[in-house]
Amino acid sequence: MNKEEIVYHLRGRWKEVEEIQRQELRAMTLEERWQKLNAIVRFAIESGMKIKNDGSEMEVILRWAKLKAMYESR
């Protein structure tokens, strides 16, 4: 196989992987999504990452709080 054929096949495989990941995301419950998000935030805090506060952060926090409240009221 030449380089172009290898690239073609690898791109096809990555598209298949991407579709599987999309299916897995669709199948996740809201609780599982919260757990993943919290794990990412904990990792960022524990590794000392700096978070820029550009004003849009509060909008995101409020949106997540609203979603969480809706989920917990079910």
NORDAGI-V676203 format. One record per helix or strand of 2 or more residues. SS is the DSSP state (alpha for helix, beta for strand). FROM is the first residue (numbers start at 0). TO is the last residue. If there is no record, write none. Layout:
ss:SS from:FROM to:TO
ss:SS from:FROM to:TO
This chain:
ss:alpha from:2 to:26
ss:alpha from:29 to:45
ss:alpha from:55 to:71
